């Protein structure tokens, strides 16, 4: 071993001791600001991790519950509409390659005095016990044939608890306008926690609920050695387009697509706090490097290399990120467990009803969020670390050169590149049905806007300072404050950047939520043009008012017009959620009287003889490529029917897609004369209350849900606000983190300017005047940050409203700015910044003036 080799371990050990010594010294001297940075990273990681755990647990449990309804079936054969003729069952059972076929009739049955429906499966117990043994009823030993009885139902544990019944009790279910009495015969072999489910004999369901000769699907188990994909293709060719053949993976895909946009948006929103934390780490590290500039220069003179110094500062940031991320993971897990226990699984979105998921530790998600926290801290430390490593020791040893350390921040090209790239990405299409490019554009705009702050600060305060100096009489305090901001744009931009990032995000989110809410209100006003609305309790696509009941309802005294409608569902893609089909009384010449149209219309005269017009929601354009004037085939009638897209309308309820058609066309093609909804117009000089009383006097009134437009609007907006409750919470957290960042930045800068204040004291400036200067600086910086933040936030809100939302939920909205809310937040931030600057300045001006300037050599 050479002498150089023997010296290498000693040198490495010495560097490690120096690194520990520097870390310990920085922690002891700046513990408060380090704790703020740690808490910010921890909170950002915790929110993102908690939302991910909640969404993952809910989605996995909901998917498992959906898959459990299929048992061990290889394929499911069902119609494109909700029900098919049972004659298909023997045909499928005798198809070559099929080992077992099990018929299923699935209904969502209304329960009196309960808001939700009860899923009921009608099964052939002998076949279902082989293909889905978990979904068979468990009768009591004394009554083993209850599984075949026509008046019994088996309920899952969750369903029994929800209904407050036990084995032997009677329950009442609703079939359209009639009721069905059943006896609870026992439980179900095995269901998921929280899964509400009822099991009956399939013949009993057909009889009790008026579904004679109807099935929902047939579950197939294939013989060993049969190629599933080839069998599926051949069977699809035999059955035709009116049939849908699905696999278990299609169930997962349907569930995933139903809630994917919501889950992604919640994850991204939760990461806003982490982004704000990244800037706080940057400001903390940048000011720390500036404060220790002379110390680093001395270490360089004593032999510390640039690489070692760079790694030292990055190590400080990485440790902040690591400790903050570890704390955030623990806090996030606790938040997720508490949220699932006390508030359920849907976070207000309503996508995962009827499940009771449990939070589980996810190694991959934990590693991702741990890496995110560390990466955010390291990236926040990168620019200060590079500047410290590049600084010339001789110049850095002298006091007064701190602003030069921040000169590189004023380089405009990286900021402009980010802004241009963000603008370009707004034109990109969605990736994997998610607005990935839109979110990237938002991040780039934020980064570019913050990076441009030194230039903006220098320009704004330079002009203001020169204008102030040109005045014959100008106050000394304002002149000094403007001179400081104009000649130290680096420090000013760091302080203003915290205000900018926080307020820009607040503006963007507030405008997006307000735009959505106001658009929904306008949509409801347009949609709810009748005086009273009546809905029949539905069993999936069954039930409704018969023709006789419709005539009796329309004959209620005081009703000028009763417009009936029929809502059902069709399947166009087995891997996507079902499409809502709404048949109602629509004037083909003026569909805008009933629907909120979004573009040009196809007039009836352009339709060929025999063609039927339909009006599709915006989601149908995005998901299925429908366009104005396009001919599309829909599974109505015996062999399907070709329709013409006559217009596109706005729908804020069904993000999976909806199609509207005239009720007369629907009845002619399907022979379905029932109605599920009624829009009632009251005659002149007749009170609405009188008409409602007449409706409640109908013999089938117990099955009717009667509402007025105001009640529907109020309920809808309550649901809207509940859906956005988590959004409001996460936005509030981002505001708090932003205020913490502003406070920490002002505090650090004020304490670092003790020598400057000492010099001002020597030339006659009093302590109260220095505090006034600090208050003016804080107010002007914050006002500038708020102004620029509003511009940047408005630009981001345009992306959220016109790019992210249409690509996520497949609907458009108009733009609305909540001036009152934004003005209030701006005033709070302005007052907080001024107060923080003054409070932090008290400590700096309390230092003896002579001692404060003795190091200024």
VENURMO-V602212 format. One record per backbone hydrogen bond with DSSP energy under -1.0 kcal/mol. CO is the residue of the C=O (numbers start at 1). NH is the residue of the N-H. If there is no record, write none. Layout:
{{CO & NH} {CO & NH}}
//
This chain:
{{2 & 6} {3 & 7} {4 & 8} {7 & 11} {8 & 12} {9 & 13} {10 & 14} {11 & 15} {12 & 16} {13 & 17} {14 & 18} {15 & 19} {16 & 20} {17 & 21} {18 & 22} {19 & 23} {20 & 24} {21 & 25} {22 & 26} {23 & 27} {24 & 28} {25 & 29} {26 & 30} {30 & 34} {31 & 35} {32 & 36} {33 & 37} {34 & 38} {35 & 39} {36 & 40} {37 & 41} {38 & 42} {39 & 43} {40 & 44} {41 & 45} {42 & 46} {43 & 47} {44 & 48} {45 & 49} {46 & 50} {47 & 51} {48 & 52} {49 & 53} {50 & 54} {51 & 55} {52 & 56} {53 & 57} {54 & 58} {55 & 59} {56 & 60} {57 & 61} {58 & 62} {59 & 63} {60 & 64} {61 & 65} {62 & 66} {63 & 67} {64 & 68} {67 & 70} {70 & 73} {75 & 220} {76 & 246} {77 & 218} {78 & 244} {80 & 571} {84 & 215} {85 & 88} {86 & 89} {88 & 92} {89 & 93} {90 & 94} {92 & 95} {95 & 98} {97 & 223} {100 & 221} {102 & 219} {104 & 216} {104 & 217} {105 & 122} {107 & 120} {109 & 118} {110 & 174} {111 & 114} {118 & 109} {119 & 198} {120 & 107} {121 & 200} {122 & 105} {123 & 202} {124 & 128} {125 & 129} {127 & 130} {127 & 131} {128 & 132} {131 & 72} {132 & 135} {133 & 136} {134 & 190} {136 & 189} {140 & 143} {143 & 146} {145 & 148} {151 & 183} {153 & 185} {154 & 199} {156 & 160} {157 & 161} {158 & 162} {159 & 163} {160 & 164} {160 & 165} {166 & 169} {169 & 184} {171 & 182} {173 & 180} {175 & 178} {178 & 175} {180 & 173} {182 & 171} {183 & 153} {184 & 168} {186 & 155} {187 & 138} {192 & 195} {193 & 356} {197 & 156} {198 & 121} {199 & 154} {200 & 123} {201 & 205} {202 & 206} {203 & 207} {204 & 208} {205 & 209} {206 & 211} {207 & 210} {211 & 214} {213 & 86} {215 & 84} {217 & 104} {218 & 77} {219 & 102} {220 & 74} {220 & 75} {221 & 99} {221 & 100} {223 & 226} {227 & 231} {228 & 232} {229 & 233} {230 & 234} {231 & 235} {232 & 236} {233 & 237} {234 & 238} {235 & 239} {236 & 240} {240 & 243} {242 & 80} {244 & 78} {246 & 76} {248 & 252} {249 & 253} {250 & 254} {251 & 255} {252 & 256} {253 & 257} {254 & 258} {255 & 259} {256 & 260} {259 & 263} {260 & 264} {261 & 265} {262 & 266} {263 & 267} {264 & 268} {265 & 269} {266 & 270} {267 & 271} {269 & 272} {271 & 275} {272 & 276} {273 & 277} {274 & 278} {275 & 279} {276 & 280} {277 & 281} {278 & 282} {279 & 283} {280 & 284} {281 & 285} {282 & 286} {283 & 287} {284 & 288} {285 & 289} {286 & 290} {287 & 291} {288 & 292} {290 & 293} {292 & 296} {293 & 297} {294 & 298} {295 & 299} {296 & 300} {297 & 301} {298 & 302} {299 & 304} {300 & 303} {305 & 309} {306 & 310} {307 & 311} {308 & 312} {309 & 313} {310 & 314} {311 & 315} {312 & 316} {313 & 317} {314 & 318} {315 & 319} {316 & 320} {317 & 321} {318 & 322} {319 & 323} {320 & 324} {321 & 325} {322 & 326} {323 & 327} {324 & 328} {325 & 329} {326 & 330} {327 & 331} {328 & 332} {329 & 333} {330 & 334} {331 & 335} {332 & 336} {333 & 337} {334 & 338} {335 & 339} {336 & 340} {337 & 341} {338 & 342} {339 & 343} {346 & 349} {362 & 366} {363 & 367} {364 & 368} {365 & 369} {366 & 370} {367 & 371} {368 & 372} {369 & 373} {370 & 374} {371 & 375} {372 & 376} {373 & 377} {374 & 378} {375 & 379} {376 & 380} {377 & 381} {381 & 385} {382 & 386} {383 & 387} {384 & 388} {385 & 389} {386 & 390} {387 & 391} {392 & 396} {393 & 397} {403 & 406} {404 & 407} {407 & 410} {408 & 411} {412 & 416} {413 & 417} {414 & 418} {415 & 419} {416 & 420} {417 & 421} {418 & 422} {419 & 423} {420 & 424} {421 & 425} {424 & 427} {425 & 428} {431 & 434} {434 & 431} {434 & 436} {435 & 439} {436 & 440} {437 & 441} {438 & 442} {439 & 443} {440 & 444} {441 & 445} {442 & 446} {443 & 447} {444 & 448} {445 & 449} {446 & 450} {447 & 451} {448 & 452} {450 & 453} {452 & 456} {453 & 457} {454 & 458} {455 & 459} {456 & 460} {457 & 461} {458 & 462} {459 & 463} {460 & 464} {461 & 465} {462 & 466} {463 & 467} {464 & 468} {465 & 469} {466 & 470} {475 & 479} {476 & 480} {477 & 481} {478 & 482} {479 & 483} {480 & 484} {481 & 485} {482 & 486} {483 & 487} {484 & 488} {488 & 492} {489 & 493} {490 & 494} {491 & 495} {492 & 496} {493 & 497} {494 & 498} {496 & 500} {497 & 501} {498 & 502} {499 & 503} {500 & 504} {501 & 505} {502 & 506} {503 & 507} {504 & 508} {505 & 509} {506 & 510} {507 & 511} {508 & 512} {509 & 513} {510 & 514} {511 & 515} {512 & 516} {513 & 517} {514 & 518} {515 & 519} {516 & 520} {517 & 521} {518 & 522} {519 & 523} {520 & 524} {521 & 525} {522 & 526} {523 & 527} {524 & 528} {527 & 529} {532 & 680} {533 & 707} {534 & 678} {535 & 705} {539 & 542} {542 & 539} {545 & 675} {546 & 550} {547 & 551} {548 & 552} {549 & 553} {550 & 554} {551 & 555} {553 & 556} {556 & 559} {558 & 683} {561 & 681} {563 & 679} {565 & 676} {565 & 677} {566 & 583} {568 & 581} {570 & 579} {573 & 576} {579 & 570} {580 & 659} {581 & 568} {582 & 661} {583 & 566} {584 & 663} {587 & 590} {590 & 593} {591 & 594} {591 & 595} {595 & 597} {596 & 650} {603 & 606} {604 & 607} {608 & 611} {612 & 644} {614 & 646} {615 & 660} {616 & 649} {618 & 622} {619 & 623} {620 & 624} {620 & 626} {627 & 630} {630 & 645} {632 & 643} {634 & 636} {634 & 641} {641 & 634} {643 & 632} {644 & 614} {645 & 629} {646 & 602} {647 & 616} {648 & 598} {649 & 618} {654 & 657} {657 & 580} {658 & 617} {659 & 582} {660 & 615} {661 & 584} {662 & 666} {663 & 667} {664 & 668} {665 & 669} {666 & 670} {667 & 671} {675 & 545} {676 & 536} {677 & 565} {678 & 534} {679 & 563} {680 & 531} {680 & 532} {681 & 560} {681 & 561} {683 & 686} {687 & 691} {688 & 692} {689 & 693} {690 & 694} {691 & 695} {692 & 696} {695 & 698} {698 & 701} {700 & 703} {701 & 704} {703 & 537} {705 & 535} {707 & 533} {708 & 712} {709 & 713} {710 & 714} {711 & 715} {712 & 716} {713 & 717} {714 & 718} {715 & 719} {716 & 720} {717 & 721} {718 & 722} {719 & 723} {720 & 724} {722 & 725} {724 & 728} {725 & 729} {726 & 730} {727 & 731} {728 & 732} {729 & 733} {730 & 734} {731 & 735} {732 & 736} {733 & 737} {734 & 738} {735 & 739} {736 & 740} {737 & 741} {738 & 742} {739 & 743} {740 & 744} {741 & 745} {742 & 746} {743 & 747} {744 & 748} {745 & 749} {746 & 750} {747 & 751} {748 & 752} {751 & 754} {753 & 757} {754 & 758} {755 & 759} {756 & 760} {757 & 761} {758 & 762} {759 & 763} {760 & 765} {761 & 764} {766 & 770} {767 & 771} {768 & 772} {769 & 773} {770 & 774} {771 & 775} {772 & 776} {773 & 777} {774 & 778} {775 & 779} {776 & 780} {777 & 781} {778 & 782} {779 & 783} {780 & 784} {781 & 785} {782 & 786} {783 & 787} {784 & 788} {785 & 789} {786 & 790} {787 & 791} {788 & 792} {789 & 793} {790 & 794} {791 & 795} {792 & 796} {793 & 797} {794 & 798} {795 & 799} {796 & 800} {797 & 801} {798 & 802} {799 & 803} {799 & 804} {800 & 805} {803 & 807} {804 & 808} {805 & 809} {806 & 810} {817 & 819} {818 & 822} {819 & 823} {820 & 824} {821 & 825} {822 & 826} {823 & 827} {824 & 828} {825 & 829} {826 & 830} {827 & 831} {828 & 832} {829 & 833} {830 & 834} {831 & 835} {832 & 836} {833 & 837} {834 & 838} {835 & 839} {836 & 840} {837 & 841} {838 & 842} {840 & 844} {841 & 845} {844 & 847} {848 & 852} {849 & 853} {853 & 856} {855 & 857}}
//
